[in-house]
Amino acid sequence: MNKAFCWVFLAIFLFISSSTTYAAENQIKVDGVTVTSDVTPEMKNKRAMVPLRVISESLGANVEWSDSEVILAKSDVKVKLAINKSTAEKNGKKILLDVKPYTKNNRIYVPLRFLAEAFGCNVNYSNFTVTVDTKPLLINGVQVKALQQEYHMTLGGVVQQIHGNAYNKTIYNIFTKNKGEKVEAPENYSWSFTIDTPGSYYKNAQYDFLDQKGKNLARFDVYSLIQSFPSEVLIGYPKFLIHDVSKDEWYLFSESATKSINQLMDTAGKNGFLKVISNTVV
């Protein structure tokens, strides 16, 4: 092997090694979890710029487009911003941005500090790592460490946990704010689809909010009406029910709330906040 080739090979190796190291360090961490994203934060005018959707979702905000604006909504906070516009709005109040939002590789980049502080988070940027700490969910004054979901299939089941304050808080609020009318417990309900009595309910999933030691602070079970009977037989039976297990109380629940929870679970998994504890599905 001649010397010229050796120098070329060494240069290529060093370039690849340094690029890989940079990519590995250039990370986003929310509540200690490294966010999964196909794009990484970058610096512009000495400001950390981050991909809008993945960070907003990790902070518990819903992302929507309206005309040429992006609208971020979480609880009572609504943020509006636009590409290449130096001002944004938070609940109708205008805010001047240090750097205008821009697009790169089909992703919208926004100033990290503005985004995090708009939703009441602490933020830091050091050694190519963006760190965001959100406010934890408290239940009866005790901090929630994880939300554990369990669901069953025909053969086997899955237990998985979310370790992200914003996701846990948003899902908890969906449960508490979407309770409908209080009702009596149905006569038949279980994990099984085999119940052959009209008005029986199948347990879609159970959600346990756990403290630092894994102790249950609150639990909600979501049930759906088994509809393997003629529709006229099922008149009067609500399609969804929620069981507040901690209080042993039953309430009407909605399909839209159920879908919102499922969507948040999927998004948490996509962004790196979901950990499978066990999976026995065959």
C-alpha positions in Angstrom: 0.0 0.0 0.0 1.6 3.3 -1.1 1.9 6.3 1.2 -0.5 8.5 -0.8 -3.3 6.0 -0.4 -2.6 5.6 3.3 -2.9 9.4 3.9 -6.2 9.5 1.9 -7.6 6.6 3.9 -6.6 8.2 7.2 -8.2 11.5 6.2 -11.4 9.8 5.3 -11.4 7.8 8.5 -10.8 10.8 10.7 -13.6 12.8 8.9 -16.1 9.9 9.4 -15.1 9.5 13.0 -15.4 13.2 13.8 -18.8 13.4 12.0 -20.1 10.4 13.9 -18.9 11.9 17.2 -20.6 15.2 16.5 -23.8 13.5 15.6 -23.7 11.5 18.7 -23.2 14.6 20.9 -25.6 16.8 19.1 -28.7 15.6 21.1 -31.9 16.8 22.6 -32.8 15.6 26.1 -36.2 16.2 27.7 -36.6 15.1 31.3 -33.4 13.1 30.9 -34.7 11.2 27.9 -32.8 11.5 24.6 -35.4 12.5 22.0 -35.5 10.4 18.9 -35.3 12.6 15.8 -34.0 12.4 12.3 -32.7 16.0 12.6 -30.5 17.5 15.2 -30.3 20.9 16.9 -28.0 23.5 15.5 -26.6 27.0 16.3 -27.7 30.1 14.4 -26.6 33.6 15.5 -25.4 32.1 18.8 -28.9 30.6 19.5 -29.8 27.0 19.7 -32.4 26.1 17.0 -34.4 22.9 17.3 -36.9 21.0 15.1 -40.4 22.4 16.0 -42.6 19.3 16.0 -40.5 16.8 18.0 -39.7 19.3 20.7 -43.2 20.7 20.9 -44.7 17.2 21.2 -42.1 16.3 23.9 -43.3 19.4 25.9 -46.9 18.2 25.6 -48.1 20.7 23.0 -50.3 19.9 20.0 -49.0 21.1 16.7 -51.3 22.4 13.9 -51.1 24.5 10.8 -53.5 27.3 10.1 -53.0 29.1 6.8 -49.3 30.1 7.0 -49.1 30.0 10.8 -48.1 27.2 13.1 -50.2 26.9 16.2 -48.9 25.2 19.4 -51.5 24.5 22.0 -51.2 23.0 25.5 -53.8 23.5 28.3 -54.4 27.3 28.5 -51.3 28.2 26.5 -51.5 28.9 22.7 -48.5 30.0 20.7 -48.5 31.2 17.1 -45.5 31.7 14.9 -44.6 31.8 11.2 -41.6 31.0 9.0 -39.2 33.9 8.5 -41.2 36.1 10.9 -39.4 37.8 13.8 -42.4 37.9 16.1 -44.6 35.2 17.7 -47.7 35.3 19.8 -48.4 33.7 23.2 -52.0 34.0 24.2 -52.4 37.0 21.9 -49.3 38.8 23.3 -46.6 39.5 20.8 -43.0 38.3 21.5 -39.9 39.3 19.6 -37.7 36.3 18.6 -33.9 36.4 18.6 -33.9 34.3 15.4 -36.6 33.9 12.8 -38.0 30.4 12.4 -36.8 28.7 9.2 -37.1 25.5 7.2 -34.3 23.0 6.6 -34.6 19.5 5.2 -38.4 19.8 5.3 -38.3 20.6 9.0 -39.2 23.8 10.8 -36.5 25.1 13.1 -37.3 27.5 16.0 -35.3 29.1 18.9 -35.2 26.5 21.7 -35.3 28.9 24.6 -38.4 30.7 23.3 -40.2 27.4 22.8 -39.3 25.9 26.1 -39.9 29.1 28.2 -43.3 29.6 26.4 -44.4 26.4 28.1 -42.8 27.0 31.4 -39.7 24.8 31.1 -36.1 25.2 32.0 -33.6 24.9 29.2 -29.8 24.6 28.7 -27.5 24.1 25.8 -24.0 22.6 26.5 -21.5 20.5 24.6 -23.9 20.1 21.7 -26.6 18.7 24.0 -29.9 20.5 24.5 -31.4 19.8 27.9 -35.0 20.7 28.7 -36.6 20.0 32.1 -40.4 20.2 32.3 -42.6 20.5 35.4 -43.5 17.1 36.8 -47.0 15.8 37.3 -48.1 15.7 41.0 -50.9 13.6 42.2 -52.0 14.4 45.8 -48.6 16.2 46.2 -46.5 13.2 45.1 -44.4 13.3 41.9 -45.2 10.9 39.1 -42.2 9.1 37.7 -43.8 7.1 35.0 -47.1 6.2 33.3 -47.5 2.5 32.8 -49.9 1.2 30.2 -51.0 -2.5 29.9 -53.1 -3.9 27.1 -53.9 -7.5 26.0 -54.1 -9.1 22.6 -55.7 -12.5 21.6 -52.5 -14.2 22.7 -50.3 -12.3 25.2 -50.1 -8.7 26.3 -47.8 -5.6 26.5 -46.7 -3.6 29.5 -44.9 -0.3 28.6 -44.0 2.9 30.4 -43.7 6.6 29.5 -40.9 8.5 31.2 -41.8 12.1 30.2 -43.4 14.7 32.4 -45.3 16.5 29.6 -46.8 13.3 28.1 -47.8 12.0 31.5 -49.4 15.3 32.6 -51.3 15.6 29.3 -52.7 12.1 29.4 -53.7 12.5 33.1 -55.5 15.7 32.2 -57.4 13.9 29.4 -58.6 11.3 31.9 -59.7 13.8 34.6 -61.2 16.4 32.2 -63.1 14.1 30.0 -65.0 12.1 32.6 -68.6 12.2 31.7 -71.6 11.5 33.8 -71.0 9.1 36.7 -72.6 5.7 36.0 -73.0 2.3 37.7 -70.5 -0.4 36.9 -71.6 -2.6 33.9 -72.7 -6.1 34.8 -70.0 -7.7 32.7 -66.5 -6.4 32.0 -63.1 -8.0 31.5 -60.0 -8.4 29.3 -61.9 -11.1 27.3 -63.9 -10.7 24.1 -65.7 -14.0 24.8 -68.5 -12.6 27.0 -71.7 -13.4 25.2 -74.1 -11.1 27.1 -75.3 -7.8 25.5 -74.0 -4.8 27.3 -70.6 -6.4 28.1 -67.4 -4.4 28.0 -63.9 -5.2 26.9 -61.0 -3.6 28.7 -58.9 -1.8 26.1 -56.1 -0.8 28.4 -55.2 0.2 32.0 -53.1 3.2 32.9 -51.2 3.3 36.2 -49.5 6.5 37.3 -46.4 5.4 39.4 -44.3 7.3 41.9 -40.5 7.1 42.3 -40.7 3.7 44.0 -43.2 2.2 41.5 -46.2 2.6 43.8 -49.5 3.3 42.2 -50.8 6.9 42.7 -53.8 6.6 40.3 -55.2 4.2 37.8 -57.7 4.5 35.0 -59.1 1.6 33.0 -60.7 2.3 29.6 -63.5 0.0 28.4 -65.3 -0.3 25.1 -68.7 -1.9 24.4 -68.5 -5.3 22.8 -70.5 -4.8 19.6 -70.9 -8.4 18.4 -74.7 -8.2 18.8 -77.4 -6.6 16.7 -77.4 -2.8 17.0 -81.0 -2.7 18.3 -80.0 -4.8 21.2 -77.2 -2.4 22.2 -79.4 0.8 22.2 -78.8 2.7 25.4 -75.3 1.2 26.1 -72.5 3.8 25.9 -69.6 2.9 23.6 -66.9 3.9 26.1 -66.6 3.8 29.8 -63.7 4.8 32.2 -63.1 3.2 35.6 -61.3 5.4 38.1 -59.9 2.4 40.0 -58.4 4.4 42.8 -61.9 5.7 43.7 -63.8 2.7 42.3 -66.0 5.0 40.3 -67.3 4.6 36.7 -67.9 7.4 34.2 -68.9 7.9 30.6 -65.9 8.4 28.4 -65.6 9.5 24.7 -64.1 7.9 21.7 -62.2 11.1 20.9 -60.6 11.2 24.3 -59.6 7.5 23.8 -58.1 8.3 20.4 -56.2 11.3 21.8 -54.6 9.0 24.5 -53.6 6.4 21.9 -52.1 9.1 19.7 -50.0 10.4 22.6 -48.8 6.9 23.4 -47.8 6.5 19.7 -46.0 9.9 19.6 -44.2 9.2 22.9 -42.9 5.9 21.4 -41.9 7.7 18.1 -40.0 10.3 20.0 -38.1 8.0 22.4 -40.2 8.3 25.6 -41.8 4.8 25.6 -40.1 1.8 27.1 -41.5 -1.7 26.8 -41.3 -3.6 30.1 -42.7 -6.9 28.8 -44.2 -8.2 25.6 -45.8 -11.7 25.6 -47.7 -11.3 22.3 -47.3 -14.4 20.2 
